[in-house]
Structure formats: structure tokens, C-alpha cells
Amino acid sequence: MFFDGWSGMLRTLIVGVVAYIGMVFFLRISGKRTLSKLDPFDFVISTALGSALAQAILSRDVALLRGLFGFAVIIAIQYVVMWLSKRYQMVRHLIKGDPALLFYNGEYLRATMKREHVPEIEILASVREHGLAAIEDVLAVVLEADSGFSVIKKSETKSESALSDVVATGSKSNDE
């Protein structure tokens, strides 16, 4: 129950090292984008890769080459989906989602905050993380597709081009 022999330990060591090297190799050739900031799609890919690695290392029923092939399949799927999302906006929208405006020009957008499950305290924390002491210095706070926050300071210019792709739900009727 606790120890089934040295041969199993040796297999785990050898397969673990080779599978790890194989996964790192596949991730390196697939590019930096494979495991960048984790949005929901990237989280699924990361979880699947971790599960495949664990199966390759710990299961005697999974041959090493089969485990490496599993890595390649998962990364290939990720590559195809990312390629499709670059070409087709509908795929991009399904996979990545849209950024959401949570605070704009001095007003919390309560309906969006409620829909995105973001309390006011998280917005204030993101403002502090971006080095600002006063919410009055903030033009907008955006919840990005990867669940991170972007804080845009008020500026002298009138352009708000960085907000062009943000879901514009920021009106007075948005407050509940």
C-alpha cells in the first residue's frame, strides 16, 4: 500500500524527468503565448497539460511516448484555437471574452460590477496597486479578459483610444 518496490520508483523518476523535458520542449516550440496570462481558456490548457504530465509520470498504463503525444495534442489544439481566434472575431469572443468597464469618470458602474462579481473594494485595491492614492485621479478601471485590472489615469488629452474595445456599459442607467 505504501511502497510497491523500487522498480516503480525508478520508472516514476525516469518517466517524470523525460516527460518534464518533453513538455518544456513542446511549450518552447509552441511559443510564449501558450501559457501567458491565464484567461479561462489558458487555464483549461494549463490544467490539461498538468493532468497529462501527472498521468504520464504516475500511471503505468500510459507509455512515455503516449504521454508526450498527449502534450503535443493539447498544445496543437491550443494553437489551432488561437489561430482561429486571430482570424475570426466570433471565435475570439467565445474564447477570450471582452473587457468590462467597471469604473468610469468618477462613477462605479454597479450593474457591470454585479454581473462580473467585482466588489468596490477590488477596484480600490487595483487603483492602489497601480500606484494611485485617489480614485479621483482615475479615468477608468477595466476588468480585462484575463481577469486582471487595468487602471487608466486621467490625462490632459481628450483621447480615450485605449478604451475602444471595452464593453461600453457605462451610463447613468447602469447604476442600480
C-alpha positions in Angstrom: 0.0 0.0 0.0 2.7 2.5 0.9 5.6 1.0 -1.1 5.4 -1.3 -4.1 9.0 -1.6 -4.9 12.0 0.2 -6.3 11.1 -0.5 -9.9 8.0 1.7 -9.7 10.1 4.4 -8.1 12.7 4.2 -10.8 10.0 4.3 -13.6 8.5 7.4 -12.0 11.9 9.1 -11.8 12.8 8.3 -15.4 9.4 9.0 -16.9 9.0 12.1 -14.8 12.3 13.6 -16.0 11.8 12.7 -19.6 8.1 13.8 -19.6 9.0 17.1 -18.0 11.7 17.7 -20.5 9.3 16.8 -23.3 6.6 19.2 -22.0 9.1 22.0 -21.7 10.3 21.3 -25.3 6.7 21.3 -26.7 5.9 24.5 -24.8 9.1 26.2 -26.1 8.3 25.4 -29.7 4.7 26.4 -29.3 5.7 30.0 -28.4 5.3 32.2 -25.4 1.6 32.7 -25.9 0.8 29.1 -24.9 1.0 29.9 -21.2 0.8 33.6 -20.9 -1.6 35.4 -18.6 -4.3 32.9 -17.7 -7.8 33.7 -19.0 -10.3 30.8 -18.8 -9.1 29.2 -22.0 -5.5 29.3 -20.9 -6.4 27.9 -17.5 -8.0 24.9 -19.2 -4.9 24.3 -21.3 -2.6 24.6 -18.2 -4.8 22.2 -16.3 -4.9 19.7 -19.1 -1.1 19.8 -19.5 -0.7 19.3 -15.8 -3.1 16.4 -15.8 -1.3 14.8 -18.8 2.0 15.2 -17.1 0.8 13.6 -14.0 -0.7 10.7 -15.9 2.5 10.2 -17.9 4.5 10.1 -14.7 2.4 8.2 -12.4 0.3 5.8 -14.5 1.9 2.5 -15.6 -0.9 2.3 -18.2 0.4 5.4 -20.0 3.6 4.9 -22.0 6.0 7.7 -22.2 5.5 8.3 -25.9 1.8 8.3 -25.4 2.1 11.0 -22.7 4.4 13.1 -24.9 1.8 12.7 -27.7 -0.9 13.9 -25.3 1.2 17.1 -24.7 1.5 17.6 -28.4 -2.2 17.2 -29.0 -3.2 19.6 -26.2 -0.7 22.2 -27.5 -1.8 21.7 -31.1 -5.4 22.2 -30.1 -4.4 25.4 -28.3 -2.5 26.6 -31.3 -5.4 25.9 -33.7 -7.9 27.7 -31.4 -5.6 30.7 -31.1 -5.1 30.7 -34.9 -8.9 30.6 -35.4 -9.4 33.4 -32.8 -7.0 35.6 -34.7 -8.9 35.1 -37.9 -12.5 35.0 -36.7 -13.9 37.5 -34.2 -16.7 35.1 -33.2 -14.1 32.5 -32.0 -12.1 35.2 -30.3 -15.2 36.4 -28.4 -16.1 32.8 -27.4 -12.6 32.0 -26.2 -11.4 35.3 -24.7 -14.4 37.3 -23.7 -14.5 41.0 -23.6 -13.0 43.5 -21.2 -15.6 45.2 -19.0 -15.7 48.8 -17.8 -16.2 48.8 -14.0 -15.5 52.5 -13.2 -15.6 55.4 -15.5 -15.1 59.2 -15.0 -15.8 59.2 -11.2 -18.7 56.6 -11.2 -18.8 53.0 -10.3 -20.7 51.0 -12.9 -22.7 48.9 -10.5 -24.6 46.7 -13.0 -21.3 45.7 -14.6 -19.7 45.2 -11.2 -22.6 42.9 -10.2 -22.5 41.0 -13.5 -18.8 40.5 -13.2 -18.9 39.7 -9.5 -16.4 42.5 -8.6 -16.9 44.4 -5.3 -15.9 48.0 -4.9 -13.0 47.0 -2.6 -11.3 45.1 -5.5 -11.5 48.2 -7.7 -9.9 50.3 -4.9 -7.2 47.7 -4.5 -6.4 47.7 -8.2 -6.1 51.5 -8.1 -3.7 51.3 -5.2 -1.7 48.5 -7.0 -1.3 50.9 -9.9 0.3 53.5 -7.5 -2.6 55.9 -7.2 -3.8 57.2 -3.9 -7.0 58.9 -5.0 -9.9 57.4 -7.0 -10.4 61.0 -8.3 -7.2 60.6 -10.4 -8.7 57.6 -12.3 -10.5 57.9 -15.6 -11.4 54.2 -15.9 -10.9 50.8 -14.3 -11.3 47.8 -16.7 -11.7 44.2 -15.9 -9.6 42.5 -18.6 -10.4 39.2 -20.3 -7.6 37.5 -18.3 -9.3 38.7 -15.0 -6.7 41.4 -14.4 -7.5 45.0 -13.8 -6.3 47.9 -15.9 -6.4 51.4 -14.3 -6.3 54.4 -16.7 -5.3 57.6 -15.1 -6.9 60.9 -16.1 -4.7 62.8 -18.5 -4.5 66.1 -20.3 -5.5 64.6 -23.6 -9.1 64.0 -24.6 -8.5 60.8 -26.5 -9.7 57.6 -24.9 -8.5 55.2 -27.6 -7.3 52.6 -25.1 -10.9 52.1 -24.2 -12.1 51.4 -27.8 -12.5 47.6 -27.3 -14.1 47.8 -23.8 -17.7 46.9 -23.4 -19.3 50.3 -23.1 -21.9 49.8 -20.5 -21.0 52.8 -18.5 -24.1 55.0 -18.5 -26.2 56.5 -15.7 -28.8 53.8 -16.3 -26.2 51.2 -15.4 -26.3 52.2 -11.7 -28.7 50.1 -9.8 
